[in-house]
Amino acid sequence: AKMDSISVCLSKGLGAPAGSVLVGNHDLIELAKRARKRCGGGMRQAGVIAAMGLYALENNIDRLREDHDKAKYLAGELLRHGFNVPRKVDTNIVYFGLPGGSSSAAQKEEFSAKAQKDFQVLITGGYSKGGELFRAVLHKDVDDAGVQRAVDAMVQCVP
């Protein structure tokens, strides 16, 4: 597969508060710089944000495996409780659907609202054609107890 650019978000798995890295040829980078400035990205504080991104790159890459393992555990627990996990989990992201196949918009909304209200677990949906799937993203601030709390919440919130 040919590609002309790569973008890596530093605020997802690496835990930086903001920032991305874009790799591409000179023309692409110049275009990206102009687009960034048009969208208000001409920040004077860019060095501070860059320092946070650099810290994340230097200190948090080795621990990404922990997030991937937690995501695999979450997916396994969801499968064990009848949830649909249609994609193999290789990263810190788990896509899943409610047990029993297709769910109405009201059921998905009820599931999300109950998880947030009763368990303080934020789950958002609409991550597939037809909006059937939810997405859970594991990161450095979610410990083992948090993953288990999410599993318990999801199981108990099924409409």
DSSP file with accessible surface (Angstrom, degrees, kcal/mol):
  #  RESIDUE AA STRUCTURE BP1 BP2  ACC     N-H-->O    O-->H-N    N-H-->O    O-->H-N    TCO  KAPPA ALPHA  PHI   PSI    X-CA   Y-CA   Z-CA
    1    1 A A              0   0  148      0, 0.0     2,-0.3     0, 0.0     0, 0.0   0.000 360.0 360.0 360.0 127.9    0.0    0.0    0.0
    2    2 A K        +     0   0  216      2,-0.0     2,-0.3     0, 0.0     0, 0.0  -0.632 360.0 177.3 -88.7 146.6    1.4    3.4   -1.0
    3    3 A M        -     0   0  144     -2,-0.3     3,-0.1     1,-0.1     0, 0.0  -0.975  27.2-160.7-144.5 157.0    1.0    6.4    1.2
    4    4 A D  S    S+     0   0  117     -2,-0.3    21,-0.6     1,-0.2     2,-0.3   0.432  76.2  20.3-116.2  -4.5    2.2   10.0    1.1
    5    5 A S  E     -A   24   0A  47     19,-0.2     2,-0.4     2,-0.0    -1,-0.2  -0.993  53.3-153.8-158.7 160.8    1.8   10.9    4.8
    6    6 A I  E     -A   23   0A  81     17,-2.0    17,-2.9    -2,-0.3     2,-0.4  -0.995  10.3-166.5-137.5 134.9    1.6    9.5    8.3
    7    7 A S  E     -A   22   0A  81     -2,-0.4     2,-0.5    15,-0.2    15,-0.2  -0.988   2.7-170.4-123.2 131.1   -0.1   11.3   11.2
    8    8 A V  E     -A   21   0A  68     13,-2.7    13,-2.8    -2,-0.4     2,-0.5  -0.986  14.5-144.3-123.5 122.9    0.5   10.1   14.8
    9    9 A C  E     -A   20   0A  43     -2,-0.5     3,-0.4    11,-0.2     5,-0.3  -0.763   8.4-167.3 -87.0 125.3   -1.6   11.6   17.6
   10   10 A L  S    S+     0   0   10      9,-2.4     6,-2.2    -2,-0.5    10,-0.2   0.603  80.2  63.9 -86.8 -12.1    0.4   12.0   20.8
   11   11 A S  S    S+     0   0   44      8,-0.8    -1,-0.2     4,-0.2     9,-0.1   0.571  93.7  62.4 -92.4  -6.4   -2.6   12.5   23.1
   12   12 A K  S >  S-     0   0  115     -3,-0.4     3,-0.7     2,-0.1    -2,-0.1   0.819 123.1  -4.8 -81.8 -98.2   -4.3    9.1   22.6
   13   13 A G  T 3  S+     0   0   11     -4,-0.3   127,-0.3     1,-0.2    -3,-0.1   0.758 131.5  58.6 -71.6 -23.7   -2.2    6.2   23.9
   14   14 A L  T 3  S-     0   0   13     -5,-0.3    -1,-0.2   125,-0.1    -3,-0.2   0.644  99.8-129.4 -86.2 -14.8    0.9    8.2   24.8
   15   15 A G    <   +     0   0   31     -3,-0.7    -4,-0.2     1,-0.2    -2,-0.1   0.603  51.6 148.5  84.0  10.6   -0.8   10.5   27.2
   16   16 A A        -     0   0    6     -6,-2.2    -1,-0.2     1,-0.1     3,-0.1  -0.526  53.5-126.8 -72.3 147.4    0.3   14.0   26.0
   17   17 A P  S    S-     0   0   96      0, 0.0     2,-0.3     0, 0.0    -1,-0.1   0.768  83.9 -12.9 -68.9 -21.0   -2.4   16.6   26.7
   18   18 A A  S    S+     0   0   40     31,-0.2     2,-0.1    -8,-0.1    35,-0.0  -0.973  85.4  88.2-165.9 162.4   -2.3   17.7   23.0
   19   19 A G        -     0   0   29     -2,-0.3    -9,-2.4    -3,-0.1    -8,-0.8  -0.104  33.0-150.6 120.3 148.2   -0.3   17.3   19.8
   20   20 A S  E     -A    9   0A  77    -11,-0.3     2,-0.4   -10,-0.2   -11,-0.2  -0.958  15.0-133.5-143.1 159.6    0.3   15.2   16.7
   21   21 A V  E     -A    8   0A  56    -13,-2.8   -13,-2.7    -2,-0.3     2,-0.5  -0.969  18.2-163.4-116.9 131.7    3.2   14.5   14.5
   22   22 A L  E     -A    7   0A  70     -2,-0.4     2,-0.4   -15,-0.2   -15,-0.2  -0.972   3.0-169.0-117.8 129.7    2.8   14.7   10.7
   23   23 A V  E     +A    6   0A  84    -17,-2.9   -17,-2.0    -2,-0.5     2,-0.3  -0.968  31.5 110.5-118.9 130.7    5.3   13.1    8.4
   24   24 A G  E     -A    5   0A  30     -2,-0.4   -19,-0.2   -19,-0.2    -2,-0.0  -0.972  64.6 -56.0-175.1-176.3    5.3   13.8    4.6
   25   25 A N     >  -     0   0   97    -21,-0.6     4,-2.3    -2,-0.3     5,-0.2  -0.174  60.3 -95.1 -75.0 171.7    7.1   15.5    1.8
   26   26 A H  H  > S+     0   0  132      1,-0.2     4,-2.4     2,-0.2     5,-0.2   0.898 123.0  50.8 -56.1 -45.4    8.0   19.2    1.9
   27   27 A D  H  > S+     0   0  123      1,-0.2     4,-2.2     2,-0.2    -1,-0.2   0.904 110.4  49.3 -63.4 -41.2    4.9   20.3   -0.1
   28   28 A L  H  > S+     0   0   43      2,-0.2     4,-2.6     1,-0.2    -1,-0.2   0.928 111.0  49.6 -63.5 -43.1    2.6   18.4    2.2
   29   29 A I  H  X S+     0   0   43     -4,-2.3     4,-2.5     1,-0.2    -2,-0.2   0.920 110.5  50.0 -65.1 -40.9    4.2   19.9    5.3
   30   30 A E  H  X S+     0   0   64     -4,-2.4     4,-2.1    -5,-0.2    -1,-0.2   0.923 111.3  49.1 -63.2 -42.4    3.9   23.4    3.9
   31   31 A L  H  X S+     0   0   88     -4,-2.2     4,-2.5     1,-0.2    -2,-0.2   0.924 111.1  50.4 -61.8 -42.3    0.3   22.9    3.1
   32   32 A A  H  X S+     0   0   33     -4,-2.6     4,-2.7     1,-0.2    -2,-0.2   0.897 107.9  52.8 -65.0 -39.5   -0.4   21.5    6.6
   33   33 A K  H  X S+     0   0   91     -4,-2.5     4,-2.2     2,-0.2    -1,-0.2   0.923 110.9  46.8 -62.7 -43.2    1.3   24.6    8.2
   34   34 A R  H  X S+     0   0  128     -4,-2.1     4,-2.2     2,-0.2    -2,-0.2   0.933 113.3  48.6 -64.2 -43.5   -0.9   27.0    6.2
   35   35 A A  H  X S+     0   0   39     -4,-2.5     4,-1.4     1,-0.2    -2,-0.2   0.917 109.7  52.7 -63.9 -40.6   -4.0   25.0    7.1
   36   36 A R  H  <>S+     0   0  124     -4,-2.7     5,-3.0     1,-0.2     3,-0.4   0.937 109.8  47.9 -60.8 -45.0   -3.0   24.9   10.8
   37   37 A K  H ><5S+     0   0  134     -4,-2.2     3,-1.6     4,-0.3     5,-0.4   0.899 108.1  55.1 -65.8 -37.4   -2.6   28.7   10.9
   38   38 A R  H 3<5S+     0   0  181     -4,-2.2    -1,-0.2     1,-0.3    -2,-0.2   0.804 107.9  51.0 -63.6 -28.2   -5.9   29.3    9.1
   39   39 A C  T 3<5S-     0   0  115     -4,-1.4    -1,-0.3    -3,-0.4    -2,-0.2   0.175 130.7 -92.9 -95.3  15.4   -7.6   27.2   11.8
   40   40 A G  T < 5S+     0   0   60     -3,-1.6    -3,-0.2    -5,-0.1    -2,-0.1   0.679  85.3 132.4  87.4  18.0   -6.0   29.2   14.6
   41   41 A G      < +     0   0   22     -5,-3.0     2,-1.6    -6,-0.2    -4,-0.3   0.252  32.0 106.7 -90.4  15.8   -2.9   27.0   15.1
   42   42 A G        +     0   0   56     -5,-0.4     2,-0.2    -6,-0.2    -1,-0.2  -0.381  54.0 170.2 -87.8  60.5   -0.3   29.8   15.2
   43   43 A M    >   -     0   0   86     -2,-1.6     3,-0.8     1,-0.1     4,-0.1  -0.497  39.3-152.2 -79.6 141.0    0.2   29.5   18.9
   44   44 A R  T >  S+     0   0  226      1,-0.2     3,-0.5    -2,-0.2    -1,-0.1   0.737  98.6  58.8 -75.2 -24.7    3.0   31.2   20.8
   45   45 A Q  T >>  +     0   0   98      1,-0.2     4,-1.6     2,-0.1     3,-0.9   0.211  67.8 114.4 -90.4  17.7    2.9   28.4   23.3
   46   46 A A  H <>  +     0   0   52     -3,-0.8     4,-2.9     1,-0.3    -1,-0.2   0.834  69.7  61.2 -59.7 -31.3    3.6   25.7   20.8
   47   47 A G  H <> S+     0   0   55     -3,-0.5     4,-2.3     2,-0.2    -1,-0.3   0.881 102.6  50.6 -64.4 -36.1    7.0   25.0   22.4
   48   48 A V  H <> S+     0   0   87     -3,-0.9     4,-1.9     2,-0.2    -1,-0.2   0.935 112.7  45.9 -66.6 -44.1    5.3   24.0   25.7
   49   49 A I  H  X S+     0   0   48     -4,-1.6     4,-2.2     1,-0.2    -2,-0.2   0.917 111.6  52.5 -64.8 -40.7    3.0   21.6   23.8
   50   50 A A  H  X S+     0   0   65     -4,-2.9     4,-2.7     1,-0.2    -1,-0.2   0.901 106.7  53.4 -62.0 -38.3    5.9   20.2   21.8
   51   51 A A  H  X S+     0   0   59     -4,-2.3     4,-2.5     1,-0.2    -1,-0.2   0.898 108.2  49.9 -63.6 -40.3    7.8   19.6   25.1
   52   52 A M  H  X S+     0   0   74     -4,-1.9     4,-2.2     2,-0.2    -1,-0.2   0.903 111.8  48.3 -64.7 -40.4    4.8   17.6   26.4
   53   53 A G  H  X S+     0   0    3     -4,-2.2     4,-2.4     2,-0.2    -2,-0.2   0.909 110.8  50.6 -64.7 -41.4    4.7   15.6   23.2
   54   54 A L  H  X S+     0   0   92     -4,-2.7     4,-2.4     2,-0.2    -2,-0.2   0.919 109.2  51.3 -63.1 -42.4    8.5   14.9   23.4
   55   55 A Y  H  X S+     0   0  142     -4,-2.5     4,-2.0     1,-0.2     5,-0.3   0.934 109.9  50.1 -59.0 -45.7    8.1   13.8   27.0
   56   56 A A  H  X S+     0   0    1     -4,-2.2     4,-2.5     1,-0.2     5,-0.4   0.918 111.6  48.3 -60.3 -42.9    5.3   11.4   26.0
   57   57 A L  H  < S+     0   0   67     -4,-2.4     4,-0.4     1,-0.2    -1,-0.2   0.882 116.4  42.9 -65.0 -37.2    7.5   10.0   23.2
   58   58 A E  H  < S+     0   0  135     -4,-2.4    -1,-0.2    -5,-0.2    -2,-0.2   0.734 128.7  24.5 -81.8 -21.8   10.5    9.5   25.4
   59   59 A N  H  < S+     0   0   79     -4,-2.0    -2,-0.2    -5,-0.2    -3,-0.2   0.600 119.0  45.4-120.9 -16.2    8.6    8.1   28.4
   60   60 A N  S  < S+     0   0   17     -4,-2.5     4,-0.4    -5,-0.3     3,-0.3   0.497  82.8  84.5-116.1  -2.9    5.4    6.4   27.4
   61   61 A I  S >  S+     0   0   84     -4,-0.4     3,-1.8    -5,-0.4     4,-0.4   0.942  88.9  55.0 -66.5 -43.5    6.0    4.2   24.4
   62   62 A D  T >  S+     0   0  156      1,-0.3     3,-0.5     2,-0.1    -1,-0.2   0.786 105.2  54.2 -62.8 -25.2    7.2    1.2   26.4
   63   63 A R  T >> S+     0   0   35     -3,-0.3     3,-1.1     1,-0.2     4,-0.9   0.524  78.7  93.0 -90.9   0.2    4.0    1.2   28.4
   64   64 A L  H <> S+     0   0   41     -3,-1.8     4,-2.1    -4,-0.4     3,-0.4   0.849  75.8  67.0 -58.7 -33.5    1.7    1.0   25.4
   65   65 A R  H <> S+     0   0  125     -3,-0.5     4,-2.7    -4,-0.4    -1,-0.2   0.877  94.2  58.8 -56.1 -35.8    1.7   -2.8   25.7
   66   66 A E  H <> S+     0   0  100     -3,-1.1     4,-2.3     1,-0.2    -1,-0.2   0.923 106.4  46.7 -59.6 -44.8   -0.1   -2.4   29.0
   67   67 A D  H  X S+     0   0    0     -4,-0.9     4,-2.3    -3,-0.4    -1,-0.2   0.891 111.9  50.9 -65.2 -39.5   -3.0   -0.6   27.3
   68   68 A H  H  X S+     0   0   31     -4,-2.1     4,-2.2     2,-0.2    -2,-0.2   0.916 110.6  48.8 -64.9 -41.2   -3.1   -3.2   24.5
   69   69 A D  H  X S+     0   0   81     -4,-2.7     4,-2.3     1,-0.2    -2,-0.2   0.902 110.7  50.4 -65.2 -40.6   -3.3   -6.0   27.1
   70   70 A K  H  X S+     0   0   25     -4,-2.3     4,-2.7    -5,-0.2    -1,-0.2   0.896 109.4  51.8 -64.2 -38.1   -6.1   -4.2   28.9
   71   71 A A  H  X S+     0   0    0     -4,-2.3     4,-2.8     2,-0.2    -2,-0.2   0.913 109.2  49.8 -65.2 -40.7   -8.0   -3.8   25.7
   72   72 A K  H  X S+     0   0   92     -4,-2.2     4,-2.4     2,-0.2    -2,-0.2   0.905 111.2  49.5 -64.3 -39.8   -7.6   -7.5   24.9
   73   73 A Y  H  X S+     0   0   98     -4,-2.3     4,-2.5     2,-0.2    -2,-0.2   0.946 111.1  49.3 -62.3 -47.5   -8.9   -8.3   28.4
   74   74 A L  H  X S+     0   0    3     -4,-2.7     4,-2.6     1,-0.2    -2,-0.2   0.938 111.7  48.7 -57.6 -47.4  -11.9   -6.0   28.0
   75   75 A A  H  X S+     0   0    7     -4,-2.8     4,-2.7     1,-0.2    -1,-0.2   0.917 111.0  50.5 -60.9 -42.8  -12.7   -7.5   24.6
   76   76 A G  H  X S+     0   0   34     -4,-2.4     4,-2.4     1,-0.2    -1,-0.2   0.906 111.2  47.9 -62.5 -41.7  -12.5  -11.0   26.1
   77   77 A E  H  X S+     0   0   29     -4,-2.5     4,-1.4     2,-0.2    -1,-0.2   0.903 111.2  50.6 -66.7 -40.1  -14.8  -10.2   29.0
   78   78 A L  H  <>S+     0   0    0     -4,-2.6     5,-2.6    -5,-0.2     3,-0.4   0.936 111.1  48.6 -63.9 -43.8  -17.3   -8.5   26.6
   79   79 A L  H ><5S+     0   0   98     -4,-2.7     3,-2.0     1,-0.2    -2,-0.2   0.924 107.4  55.9 -59.6 -43.1  -17.3  -11.6   24.4
   80   80 A R  H 3<5S+     0   0  168     -4,-2.4    -1,-0.2     1,-0.3    -2,-0.2   0.816 108.2  49.1 -60.5 -27.8  -17.7  -13.8   27.5
   81   81 A H  T 3<5S-     0   0   72     -4,-1.4    -1,-0.3    -3,-0.4    -2,-0.2   0.188 126.5 -97.5 -99.9  15.6  -20.9  -11.8   28.4
   82   82 A G  T < 5S+     0   0   45     -3,-2.0    18,-0.5     1,-0.3    -3,-0.2   0.503  73.6 144.3  88.9   4.3  -22.4  -12.1   24.9
   83   83 A F      < -     0   0    7     -5,-2.6     2,-0.6    -6,-0.2    -1,-0.3  -0.401  54.5-112.4 -72.0 156.0  -21.3   -8.8   23.4
   84   84 A N  B     +B   97   0B  80     13,-2.1    13,-2.9    17,-0.1    -1,-0.1  -0.809  33.4 177.8 -90.1 119.2  -20.4   -8.6   19.8
   85   85 A V        +     0   0   21     -2,-0.6    11,-0.2    11,-0.2     4,-0.1  -0.852   4.3 175.7-120.2  90.8  -16.7   -7.8   19.3
   86   86 A P        +     0   0   66      0, 0.0     2,-0.4     0, 0.0    -1,-0.1   0.607  55.7  59.1 -78.7 -12.5  -16.3   -7.9   15.5
   87   87 A R  S    S-     0   0  120      8,-0.5     8,-0.2     0, 0.0     2,-0.1  -0.935  85.9-110.2-122.1 143.2  -12.7   -6.9   15.1
   88   88 A K        -     0   0  171     -2,-0.4     2,-0.7     1,-0.1   -16,-0.0  -0.408  36.3-125.7 -62.8 138.6   -9.5   -8.5   16.4
   89   89 A V        +     0   0   15      1,-0.2     5,-0.1    -2,-0.1    -1,-0.1  -0.815  48.8 147.8 -95.8 112.7   -8.0   -6.3   19.1
   90   90 A D        +     0   0   86     -2,-0.7    -1,-0.2     3,-0.2     2,-0.2   0.441  66.2  29.3-116.4 -11.3   -4.4   -5.4   18.4
   91   91 A T  S    S-     0   0   63      2,-0.4   -20,-0.1   -23,-0.1   -19,-0.1  -0.415 104.7 -72.0-128.7-153.9   -4.2   -1.9   19.9
   92   92 A N  S    S+     0   0   18     -2,-0.2    46,-2.9   -21,-0.1     2,-0.4   0.264 100.7  92.9 -93.8  13.4   -5.8    0.0   22.8
   93   93 A I  E     -C  137   0C  48     44,-0.2     2,-0.5    42,-0.0    -2,-0.4  -0.915  52.0-171.3-115.2 131.5   -9.2    0.3   21.0
   94   94 A V  E     -C  136   0C   0     42,-2.9    42,-2.8    -2,-0.4     2,-0.4  -0.983   5.2-162.8-121.8 121.9  -12.1   -2.1   21.3
   95   95 A Y  E     +C  135   0C  51     -2,-0.5    -8,-0.5    40,-0.2     2,-0.3  -0.879  23.8 164.6 -98.2 135.7  -15.1   -1.9   19.1
   96   96 A F  E     -C  134   0C   0     38,-2.1    38,-3.8    -2,-0.4     2,-0.3  -0.991  26.9-148.1-152.0 155.7  -18.2   -3.7   20.4
   97   97 A G  B     -B   84   0B   4    -13,-2.9   -13,-2.1    -2,-0.3    36,-0.1  -0.856  37.0 -91.7-119.2 160.7  -21.9   -4.1   19.9
   98   98 A L    >   -     0   0    5     34,-0.4     3,-0.7    -2,-0.3    -1,-0.1  -0.290  54.0 -88.1 -67.6 153.9  -24.6   -4.9   22.5
   99   99 A P  T 3  S+     0   0   38      0, 0.0   -16,-0.2     0, 0.0    -1,-0.1  -0.244 107.6  39.4 -59.3 149.1  -25.6   -8.6   23.0
  100  100 A G  T 3  S-     0   0   83    -18,-0.5     2,-0.2    -3,-0.1   -17,-0.1   0.622 109.1 -96.1  89.1  13.2  -28.3  -10.0   20.8
  101  101 A G  S <  S+     0   0   46     -3,-0.7    -3,-0.2    -4,-0.1   -17,-0.1  -0.548  92.2  32.0  85.3-140.9  -27.3   -8.3   17.5
  102  102 A S        -     0   0  106     -2,-0.2     2,-0.4    -5,-0.1    30,-0.0  -0.196  65.8-164.2 -60.8 141.4  -29.0   -5.1   16.3
  103  103 A S        -     0   0   14     29,-0.0    -1,-0.1     3,-0.0     2,-0.0  -0.950  20.0-114.3-125.8 147.3  -30.1   -2.6   18.9
  104  104 A S     >  -     0   0   57     -2,-0.4     4,-2.3     1,-0.1     5,-0.2  -0.328  30.4-110.2 -73.8 162.6  -32.4    0.3   18.5
  105  105 A A  H  > S+     0   0   79      1,-0.2     4,-2.6     2,-0.2     5,-0.2   0.894 121.0  54.2 -59.6 -38.4  -31.1    3.8   18.9
  106  106 A A  H  > S+     0   0   72      1,-0.2     4,-2.7     2,-0.2    -1,-0.2   0.898 107.3  49.7 -64.5 -39.9  -33.1    4.1   22.1
  107  107 A Q  H  > S+     0   0   75      2,-0.2     4,-2.4     1,-0.2    -1,-0.2   0.912 112.1  47.7 -65.6 -42.1  -31.4    0.9   23.5
  108  108 A K  H  X S+     0   0   30     -4,-2.3     4,-2.4     2,-0.2    -2,-0.2   0.920 113.4  47.9 -65.7 -40.7  -28.0    2.2   22.6
  109  109 A E  H  X S+     0   0  126     -4,-2.6     4,-2.8    -5,-0.2     5,-0.2   0.919 111.7  50.0 -64.8 -42.8  -28.8    5.6   24.2
  110  110 A E  H  X S+     0   0  103     -4,-2.7     4,-2.6     2,-0.2     5,-0.3   0.918 110.4  51.0 -61.1 -43.6  -30.1    3.9   27.4
  111  111 A F  H  X S+     0   0    0     -4,-2.4     4,-2.2     2,-0.2    -2,-0.2   0.953 114.4  42.6 -58.5 -51.1  -27.0    1.8   27.6
  112  112 A S  H  X S+     0   0   18     -4,-2.4     4,-2.1     1,-0.2    11,-0.3   0.920 115.4  48.6 -63.9 -45.4  -24.7    4.8   27.3
  113  113 A A  H  X S+     0   0   44     -4,-2.8     4,-3.0     1,-0.2     5,-0.3   0.912 112.6  47.4 -64.5 -42.5  -26.7    7.0   29.7
  114  114 A K  H  X>S+     0   0   83     -4,-2.6     4,-2.8    -5,-0.2     5,-0.6   0.911 110.1  52.6 -67.0 -41.1  -27.0    4.3   32.4
  115  115 A A  H  X5S+     0   0    0     -4,-2.2     6,-2.1    -5,-0.3     4,-1.3   0.912 115.5  41.4 -60.9 -40.6  -23.3    3.5   32.2
  116  116 A Q  H  X5S+     0   0  107     -4,-2.1     4,-1.4     4,-0.3    -2,-0.2   0.945 120.4  41.4 -73.5 -45.8  -22.4    7.2   32.7
  117  117 A K  H  <5S+     0   0  163     -4,-3.0    -2,-0.2    -5,-0.2    -3,-0.2   0.938 126.1  30.6 -68.8 -48.1  -25.1    7.9   35.4
  118  118 A D  H  <5S+     0   0   72     -4,-2.8    -3,-0.2    -5,-0.3    -1,-0.2   0.749 137.9  18.2 -86.8 -25.8  -24.8    4.8   37.5
  119  119 A F  H  <<S-     0   0   40     -4,-1.3    -3,-0.2    -5,-0.6    -2,-0.2   0.410  91.1-122.1-127.2  -3.5  -21.1    3.9   37.0
  120  120 A Q     <  +     0   0  132     -4,-1.4     2,-0.6     1,-0.2    -4,-0.3   0.863  65.2 141.0  56.7  37.4  -19.3    7.1   35.7
  121  121 A V        -     0   0   16     -6,-2.1     2,-0.6    -9,-0.1    -1,-0.2  -0.959  44.1-147.7-111.0 117.1  -18.2    5.1   32.6
  122  122 A L        +     0   0  124     -2,-0.6     2,-0.4    -3,-0.1    -9,-0.1  -0.784  23.1 171.6 -90.8 119.8  -18.4    7.2   29.4
  123  123 A I        -     0   0    9     -2,-0.6     2,-0.3   -11,-0.3    -7,-0.1  -0.998  10.4-166.9-128.9 127.7  -19.2    5.1   26.4
  124  124 A T  E     -D  135   0C  63     11,-0.7    11,-1.7    -2,-0.4     2,-0.2  -0.870   5.6-163.9-116.2 152.3  -20.0    6.6   23.0
  125  125 A G  E     +D  134   0C  39     -2,-0.3     9,-0.2     9,-0.2     7,-0.1  -0.442  51.1  85.9-119.2-168.6  -21.5    4.9   20.0
  126  126 A G        +     0   0   50      7,-0.9     5,-0.2     5,-0.7     8,-0.2   0.723  48.9 137.3  85.7  25.2  -22.0    5.3   16.3
  127  127 A Y        +     0   0   73      6,-2.3     2,-0.3     4,-0.2     7,-0.1  -0.061  59.1  42.5 -99.4  35.0  -18.6    3.8   15.2
  128  128 A S  S >  S-     0   0   36      5,-0.2     3,-3.1   -33,-0.0     2,-0.2  -0.980 103.0 -64.3-161.1 169.6  -19.8    1.7   12.3
  129  129 A K  G >  S+     0   0  209     -2,-0.3     3,-0.5     1,-0.3    -2,-0.1  -0.442 130.0  16.2 -59.5 124.0  -22.0    1.8    9.3
  130  130 A G  G 3  S-     0   0   65      1,-0.2    -1,-0.3    -2,-0.2    -3,-0.1   0.419 118.0 -97.4  86.5  -2.9  -25.4    2.1   10.8
  131  131 A G  G <  S+     0   0   18     -3,-3.1    -5,-0.7    -5,-0.2    -4,-0.2   0.760  80.9 138.5  67.6  26.0  -24.0    3.1   14.1
  132  132 A E    <   +     0   0   57     -3,-0.5   -34,-0.4    -6,-0.2     2,-0.3   0.779  49.5  72.9 -74.5 -26.8  -24.2   -0.4   15.6
  133  133 A L        -     0   0   12    -36,-0.1    -6,-2.3    -4,-0.0    -7,-0.9  -0.628  60.2-153.6-100.3 151.1  -20.8   -0.3   17.4
  134  134 A F  E     -CD  96 125C   1    -38,-3.8   -38,-2.1    -2,-0.3     2,-0.4  -0.690  16.4-138.9-103.2 166.1  -19.5    1.4   20.5
  135  135 A R  E     -CD  95 124C  74    -11,-1.7   -11,-0.7    -2,-0.3     2,-0.4  -0.995  13.4-171.0-132.5 131.0  -15.8    2.2   21.0
  136  136 A A  E     -C   94   0C  17    -42,-2.8   -42,-2.9    -2,-0.4     2,-0.5  -0.980   7.9-163.9-117.2 132.1  -13.7    1.9   24.2
  137  137 A V  E     -C   93   0C  47     -2,-0.4     2,-0.3   -44,-0.2   -44,-0.2  -0.976   5.7-152.7-120.8 122.3  -10.2    3.3   24.3
  138  138 A L        +     0   0    8    -46,-2.9     2,-0.3    -2,-0.5   -71,-0.1  -0.723  23.1 166.7 -92.0 143.1   -7.8    2.3   27.0
  139  139 A H    >   -     0   0   65     -2,-0.3     3,-2.4     4,-0.1  -126,-0.1  -0.889  51.8 -79.7-149.0 178.1   -5.0    4.7   28.0
  140  140 A K  T 3  S+     0   0   79   -127,-0.3  -127,-0.1     1,-0.3  -126,-0.0   0.678 122.1  58.1 -62.0 -18.1   -2.4    5.3   30.7
  141  141 A D  T 3  S+     0   0  119      1,-0.1     2,-0.7     2,-0.1    -1,-0.3   0.389  88.2  84.9 -93.9   4.8   -5.0    6.8   33.1
  142  142 A V    <   -     0   0   32     -3,-2.4     2,-0.1     4,-0.0   -72,-0.1  -0.926  64.9-169.0-107.6 110.1   -7.2    3.6   33.1
  143  143 A D     >  -     0   0   94     -2,-0.7     4,-2.1     1,-0.1     5,-0.2  -0.273  40.8 -89.8 -89.3-179.9   -5.8    1.1   35.6
  144  144 A D  H  > S+     0   0  117      1,-0.2     4,-2.4     2,-0.2     5,-0.2   0.888 128.0  52.5 -58.6 -40.8   -6.9   -2.6   36.0
  145  145 A A  H  > S+     0   0   70      1,-0.2     4,-2.5     2,-0.2    -1,-0.2   0.888 107.8  52.5 -63.5 -36.5   -9.6   -1.6   38.5
  146  146 A G  H  > S+     0   0   18      2,-0.2     4,-2.2     1,-0.2    -2,-0.2   0.887 108.1  50.3 -66.3 -38.3  -11.0    0.9   36.0
  147  147 A V  H  X S+     0   0    4     -4,-2.1     4,-2.5     2,-0.2    -2,-0.2   0.938 111.9  47.8 -64.7 -43.8  -11.1   -1.7   33.3
  148  148 A Q  H  X S+     0   0   63     -4,-2.4     4,-2.8     1,-0.2    -2,-0.2   0.906 109.7  52.6 -65.6 -38.0  -13.0   -4.1   35.6
  149  149 A R  H  X S+     0   0  119     -4,-2.5     4,-2.6     1,-0.2    -1,-0.2   0.912 109.4  50.2 -62.2 -39.6  -15.4   -1.3   36.6
  150  150 A A  H  X S+     0   0   15     -4,-2.2     4,-2.8     2,-0.2    -2,-0.2   0.928 110.7  48.9 -64.3 -43.5  -16.0   -0.7   32.9
  151  151 A V  H  X S+     0   0    1     -4,-2.5     4,-2.6     2,-0.2     5,-0.2   0.956 112.8  47.4 -59.3 -49.9  -16.7   -4.4   32.3
  152  152 A D  H  X S+     0   0   68     -4,-2.8     4,-2.3     1,-0.2    -2,-0.2   0.911 113.0  49.2 -59.7 -42.3  -19.1   -4.5   35.3
  153  153 A A  H  X S+     0   0    0     -4,-2.6     4,-1.6    -5,-0.2    -1,-0.2   0.939 111.6  48.0 -63.0 -47.2  -20.9   -1.4   34.1
  154  154 A M  H  < S+     0   0    4     -4,-2.8     4,-0.5     1,-0.2     3,-0.2   0.921 112.7  48.1 -62.3 -43.1  -21.3   -2.6   30.6
  155  155 A V  H >< S+     0   0   47     -4,-2.6     3,-0.8     1,-0.2    -1,-0.2   0.923 115.6  44.2 -63.4 -42.5  -22.6   -6.0   31.7
  156  156 A Q  H 3< S+     0   0  116     -4,-2.3    -1,-0.2    -5,-0.2    -2,-0.2   0.695 110.1  56.3 -77.8 -17.0  -25.1   -4.4   34.1
  157  157 A C  T 3< S+     0   0    1     -4,-1.6    -1,-0.2    -3,-0.2    -2,-0.2   0.436  70.1 125.8 -96.8   0.8  -26.3   -1.7   31.7
  158  158 A V    <         0   0   53     -3,-0.8   -50,-0.1    -4,-0.5    -3,-0.0  -0.432 360.0 360.0 -61.8 124.5  -27.4   -4.0   28.9
  159  159 A P              0   0   62      0, 0.0    -1,-0.1     0, 0.0    -2,-0.1  -0.275 360.0 360.0 -68.6 360.0  -31.0   -3.0   28.1
